[in-house]
Amino acid sequence: MDLYFQCITNFEDFLGLKHSWRQLLAKIDSPSLFQTFEWHESVLSWVRDEVSLRLLLLYGNDELIGIAP
C-alpha cells in the first residue's frame, strides 16, 4: 500500500474534502458528531480569521484513510 500525507492549510482546500471526508466517516460504525465534516466546517467558519488551519491527511493508494486536526 502506498501511504502519503498531505497538509491542508487553507479553507478552500478544506471545503474540497467534503466528499472524501464523508466516505471515510461512513466506514465508522458509530461516528460522533464531532467527527463530521459539517461540525468542522461550522467551527472553522466561525474561527477562520483567528486561527491557522492545519489538517494532516493520510492517504493509502490515493484513498483518504485518516484525518488529524
N, CA, C and O atoms as a GROMACS GRO file, in nm:
protein
  276
    1MET      N    1   0.084  -0.117   0.000
    1MET     CA    2   0.000   0.000   0.000
    1MET      C    3   0.089   0.124   0.000
    1MET      O    4   0.180   0.136   0.082
    2ASP      N    5   0.063   0.216  -0.092
    2ASP     CA    6   0.133   0.344  -0.096
    2ASP      C    7   0.069   0.438   0.004
    2ASP      O    8  -0.049   0.470  -0.008
    3LEU      N    9   0.148   0.484   0.102
    3LEU     CA   10   0.099   0.579   0.202
    3LEU      C   11   0.166   0.714   0.180
    3LEU      O   12   0.285   0.721   0.152
    4TYR      N   13   0.088   0.820   0.195
    4TYR     CA   14   0.146   0.954   0.192
    4TYR      C   15   0.056   1.050   0.269
    4TYR      O   16  -0.063   1.026   0.288
    5PHE      N   17   0.118   1.160   0.313
    5PHE     CA   18   0.049   1.262   0.389
    5PHE      C   19   0.031   1.386   0.304
    5PHE      O   20   0.107   1.413   0.212
    6GLN      N   21  -0.073   1.461   0.338
    6GLN     CA   22  -0.096   1.593   0.279
    6GLN      C   23  -0.138   1.686   0.392
    6GLN      O   24  -0.214   1.646   0.480
    7CYS      N   25  -0.089   1.807   0.390
    7CYS     CA   26  -0.126   1.905   0.491
    7CYS      C   27  -0.215   2.012   0.426
    7CYS      O   28  -0.176   2.074   0.328
    8ILE      N   29  -0.333   2.031   0.482
    8ILE     CA   30  -0.427   2.132   0.434
    8ILE      C   31  -0.410   2.256   0.522
    8ILE      O   32  -0.416   2.247   0.645
    9THR      N   33  -0.389   2.371   0.458
    9THR     CA   34  -0.365   2.493   0.534
    9THR      C   35  -0.459   2.608   0.496
    9THR      O   36  -0.447   2.718   0.551
   10ASN      N   37  -0.551   2.584   0.402
   10ASN     CA   38  -0.645   2.691   0.370
   10ASN      C   39  -0.788   2.638   0.362
   10ASN      O   40  -0.812   2.520   0.335
   11PHE      N   41  -0.880   2.728   0.386
   11PHE     CA   42  -1.021   2.692   0.399
   11PHE      C   43  -1.078   2.636   0.268
   11PHE      O   44  -1.160   2.544   0.272
   12GLU      N   45  -1.036   2.688   0.156
   12GLU     CA   46  -1.088   2.641   0.027
   12GLU      C   47  -1.050   2.496   0.002
   12GLU      O   48  -1.132   2.418  -0.046
   13ASP      N   49  -0.926   2.459   0.034
   13ASP     CA   50  -0.885   2.319   0.018
   13ASP      C   51  -0.961   2.230   0.116
   13ASP      O   52  -0.997   2.117   0.082
   14PHE      N   53  -0.985   2.280   0.237
   14PHE     CA   54  -1.065   2.206   0.333
   14PHE      C   55  -1.203   2.176   0.276
   14PHE      O   56  -1.251   2.063   0.287
   15LEU      N   57  -1.268   2.276   0.216
   15LEU     CA   58  -1.401   2.256   0.160
   15LEU      C   59  -1.403   2.148   0.053
   15LEU      O   60  -1.504   2.080   0.034
   16GLY      N   61  -1.293   2.132  -0.018
   16GLY     CA   62  -1.282   2.030  -0.121
   16GLY      C   63  -1.276   1.888  -0.067
   16GLY      O   64  -1.283   1.792  -0.143
   17LEU      N   65  -1.263   1.874   0.064
   17LEU     CA   66  -1.255   1.741   0.128
   17LEU      C   67  -1.391   1.681   0.161
   17LEU      O   68  -1.399   1.566   0.204
   18LYS      N   69  -1.497   1.756   0.142
   18LYS     CA   70  -1.630   1.715   0.189
   18LYS      C   71  -1.667   1.572   0.149
   18LYS      O   72  -1.705   1.491   0.233
   19HIS      N   73  -1.656   1.541   0.023
   19HIS     CA   74  -1.695   1.408  -0.027
   19HIS      C   75  -1.606   1.299   0.032
   19HIS      O   76  -1.657   1.198   0.082
   20SER      N   77  -1.475   1.319   0.028
   20SER     CA   78  -1.381   1.219   0.081
   20SER      C   79  -1.400   1.200   0.231
   20SER      O   80  -1.394   1.088   0.281
   21TRP      N   81  -1.423   1.310   0.302
   21TRP     CA   82  -1.444   1.306   0.448
   21TRP      C   83  -1.568   1.222   0.480
   21TRP      O   84  -1.566   1.138   0.570
   22ARG      N   85  -1.675   1.246   0.404
   22ARG     CA   86  -1.799   1.170   0.428
   22ARG      C   87  -1.780   1.021   0.397
   22ARG      O   88  -1.834   0.936   0.468
   23GLN      N   89  -1.705   0.990   0.294
   23GLN     CA   90  -1.678   0.850   0.261
   23GLN      C   91  -1.600   0.783   0.374
   23GLN      O   92  -1.629   0.670   0.411
   24LEU      N   93  -1.501   0.852   0.428
   24LEU     CA   94  -1.423   0.799   0.539
   24LEU      C   95  -1.511   0.780   0.662
   24LEU      O   96  -1.503   0.676   0.727
   25LEU      N   97  -1.594   0.876   0.693
   25LEU     CA   98  -1.681   0.868   0.810
   25LEU      C   99  -1.782   0.754   0.798
   25LEU      O  100  -1.821   0.694   0.898
   26ALA      N  101  -1.823   0.723   0.676
   26ALA     CA  102  -1.920   0.615   0.653
   26ALA      C  103  -1.862   0.478   0.691
   26ALA      O  104  -1.938   0.383   0.710
   27LYS      N  105  -1.732   0.468   0.703
   27LYS     CA  106  -1.668   0.341   0.739
   27LYS      C  107  -1.664   0.318   0.890
   27LYS      O  108  -1.626   0.210   0.935
   28ILE      N  109  -1.704   0.419   0.968
   28ILE     CA  110  -1.702   0.409   1.114
   28ILE      C  111  -1.839   0.362   1.161
   28ILE      O  112  -1.942   0.413   1.117
   29ASP      N  113  -1.841   0.263   1.251
   29ASP     CA  114  -1.968   0.207   1.299
   29ASP      C  115  -2.056   0.309   1.370
   29ASP      O  116  -2.176   0.317   1.342
   30SER      N  117  -2.001   0.384   1.460
   30SER     CA  118  -2.078   0.482   1.538
   30SER      C  119  -2.005   0.616   1.542
   30SER      O  120  -1.946   0.652   1.644
   31PRO      N  121  -2.009   0.689   1.431
   31PRO     CA  122  -1.935   0.816   1.430
   31PRO      C  123  -1.997   0.919   1.523
   31PRO      O  124  -2.118   0.922   1.546
   32SER      N  125  -1.912   1.003   1.576
   32SER     CA  126  -1.954   1.112   1.663
   32SER      C  127  -1.985   1.236   1.579
   32SER      O  128  -1.931   1.252   1.470
   33LEU      N  129  -2.071   1.319   1.629
   33LEU     CA  130  -2.099   1.448   1.565
   33LEU      C  131  -1.970   1.526   1.544
   33LEU      O  132  -1.955   1.595   1.443
   34PHE      N  133  -1.879   1.513   1.638
   34PHE     CA  134  -1.754   1.588   1.634
   34PHE      C  135  -1.656   1.536   1.529
   34PHE      O  136  -1.551   1.596   1.507
   35GLN      N  137  -1.688   1.427   1.464
   35GLN     CA  138  -1.606   1.373   1.357
   35GLN      C  139  -1.657   1.414   1.219
   35GLN      O  140  -1.591   1.388   1.118
   36THR      N  141  -1.772   1.476   1.213
   36THR     CA  142  -1.833   1.507   1.084
   36THR      C  143  -1.768   1.627   1.017
   36THR      O  144  -1.714   1.717   1.082
   37PHE      N  145  -1.773   1.626   0.886
   37PHE     CA  146  -1.724   1.739   0.808
   37PHE      C  147  -1.802   1.865   0.846
   37PHE      O  148  -1.743   1.972   0.861
   38GLU      N  149  -1.933   1.851   0.862
   38GLU     CA  150  -2.017   1.966   0.891
   38GLU      C  151  -1.981   2.033   1.023
   38GLU      O  152  -1.986   2.155   1.035
   39TRP      N  153  -1.944   1.953   1.122
   39TRP     CA  154  -1.902   2.010   1.251
   39TRP      C  155  -1.776   2.094   1.232
   39TRP      O  156  -1.769   2.208   1.277
   40HIS      N  157  -1.678   2.035   1.166
   40HIS     CA  158  -1.552   2.107   1.145
   40HIS      C  159  -1.572   2.229   1.055
   40HIS      O  160  -1.508   2.333   1.075
   41GLU      N  161  -1.658   2.217   0.957
   41GLU     CA  162  -1.687   2.332   0.870
   41GLU      C  163  -1.748   2.446   0.951
   41GLU      O  164  -1.710   2.562   0.932
   42SER      N  165  -1.840   2.415   1.038
   42SER     CA  166  -1.903   2.518   1.122
   42SER      C  167  -1.802   2.585   1.213
   42SER      O  168  -1.798   2.708   1.222
   43VAL      N  169  -1.720   2.505   1.279
   43VAL     CA  170  -1.620   2.561   1.371
   43VAL      C  171  -1.520   2.646   1.294
   43VAL      O  172  -1.486   2.757   1.336
   44LEU      N  173  -1.471   2.595   1.182
   44LEU     CA  174  -1.372   2.670   1.105
   44LEU      C  175  -1.430   2.798   1.045
   44LEU      O  176  -1.359   2.898   1.035
   45SER      N  177  -1.556   2.795   1.007
   45SER     CA  178  -1.620   2.917   0.957
   45SER      C  179  -1.625   3.024   1.064
   45SER      O  180  -1.613   3.143   1.036
   46TRP      N  181  -1.642   2.980   1.186
   46TRP     CA  182  -1.655   3.071   1.299
   46TRP      C  183  -1.520   3.130   1.341
   46TRP      O  184  -1.513   3.247   1.378
   47VAL      N  185  -1.413   3.050   1.336
   47VAL     CA  186  -1.283   3.093   1.388
   47VAL      C  187  -1.176   3.112   1.279
   47VAL      O  188  -1.060   3.135   1.313
   48ARG      N  189  -1.211   3.104   1.155
   48ARG     CA  190  -1.111   3.101   1.048
   48ARG      C  191  -1.021   3.223   1.043
   48ARG      O  192  -0.908   3.212   0.995
   49ASP      N  193  -1.067   3.338   1.089
   49ASP     CA  194  -0.982   3.457   1.089
   49ASP      C  195  -0.892   3.466   1.212
   49ASP      O  196  -0.806   3.553   1.221
   50GLU      N  197  -0.913   3.375   1.306
   50GLU     CA  198  -0.839   3.380   1.433
   50GLU      C  199  -0.737   3.267   1.450
   50GLU      O  200  -0.652   3.273   1.539
   51VAL      N  201  -0.743   3.166   1.366
   51VAL     CA  202  -0.654   3.051   1.380
   51VAL      C  203  -0.589   3.017   1.247
   51VAL      O  204  -0.637   3.057   1.141
   52SER      N  205  -0.480   2.943   1.254
   52SER     CA  206  -0.416   2.890   1.133
   52SER      C  207  -0.463   2.747   1.114
   52SER      O  208  -0.447   2.663   1.203
   53LEU      N  209  -0.520   2.720   1.000
   53LEU     CA  210  -0.571   2.586   0.970
   53LEU      C  211  -0.455   2.491   0.942
   53LEU      O  212  -0.366   2.522   0.864
   54ARG      N  213  -0.458   2.374   1.007
   54ARG     CA  214  -0.362   2.268   0.982
   54ARG      C  215  -0.435   2.135   0.996
   54ARG      O  216  -0.467   2.092   1.107
   55LEU      N  217  -0.462   2.071   0.885
   55LEU     CA  218  -0.520   1.937   0.885
   55LEU      C  219  -0.420   1.843   0.818
   55LEU      O  220  -0.372   1.871   0.708
   56LEU      N  221  -0.390   1.736   0.884
   56LEU     CA  222  -0.300   1.636   0.828
   56LEU      C  223  -0.384   1.520   0.776
   56LEU      O  224  -0.458   1.457   0.851
   57LEU      N  225  -0.371   1.493   0.648
   57LEU     CA  226  -0.447   1.387   0.583
   57LEU      C  227  -0.354   1.271   0.552
   57LEU      O  228  -0.241   1.291   0.509
   58LEU      N  229  -0.402   1.151   0.574
   58LEU     CA  230  -0.327   1.031   0.541
   58LEU      C  231  -0.400   0.959   0.428
   58LEU      O  232  -0.520   0.931   0.438
   59TYR      N  233  -0.327   0.930   0.323
   59TYR     CA  234  -0.383   0.859   0.208
   59TYR      C  235  -0.314   0.724   0.193
   59TYR      O  236  -0.194   0.711   0.215
   60GLY      N  237  -0.393   0.626   0.154
   60GLY     CA  238  -0.342   0.494   0.119
   60GLY      C  239  -0.393   0.459  -0.019
   60GLY      O  240  -0.514   0.450  -0.039
   61ASN      N  241  -0.302   0.440  -0.113
   61ASN     CA  242  -0.342   0.413  -0.252
   61ASN      C  243  -0.441   0.518  -0.303
   61ASN      O  244  -0.541   0.484  -0.366
   62ASP      N  245  -0.412   0.643  -0.277
   62ASP     CA  246  -0.492   0.758  -0.322
   62ASP      C  247  -0.632   0.765  -0.260
   62ASP      O  248  -0.717   0.837  -0.312
   63GLU      N  249  -0.657   0.693  -0.153
   63GLU     CA  250  -0.784   0.699  -0.081
   63GLU      C  251  -0.758   0.758   0.058
   63GLU      O  252  -0.664   0.717   0.127
   64LEU      N  253  -0.842   0.854   0.098
   64LEU     CA  254  -0.828   0.914   0.230
   64LEU      C  255  -0.858   0.810   0.336
   64LEU      O  256  -0.966   0.750   0.338
   65ILE      N  257  -0.760   0.787   0.426
   65ILE     CA  258  -0.779   0.686   0.531
   65ILE      C  259  -0.762   0.742   0.672
   65ILE      O  260  -0.779   0.670   0.770
   66GLY      N  261  -0.728   0.871   0.682
   66GLY     CA  262  -0.714   0.931   0.814
   66GLY      C  263  -0.704   1.081   0.809
   66GLY      O  264  -0.650   1.138   0.714
   67ILE      N  265  -0.758   1.147   0.914
   67ILE     CA  266  -0.754   1.292   0.925
   67ILE      C  267  -0.715   1.327   1.067
   67ILE      O  268  -0.772   1.275   1.163
   68ALA      N  269  -0.617   1.416   1.081
   68ALA     CA  270  -0.576   1.464   1.213
   68ALA      C  271  -0.588   1.616   1.214
   68ALA      O  272  -0.518   1.686   1.141
   69PRO      N  273  -0.678   1.667   1.298
   69PRO     CA  274  -0.693   1.814   1.305
   69PRO      C  275  -0.580   1.878   1.385
   69PRO      O  276  -0.577   2.000   1.401
   0.00000   0.00000   0.00000
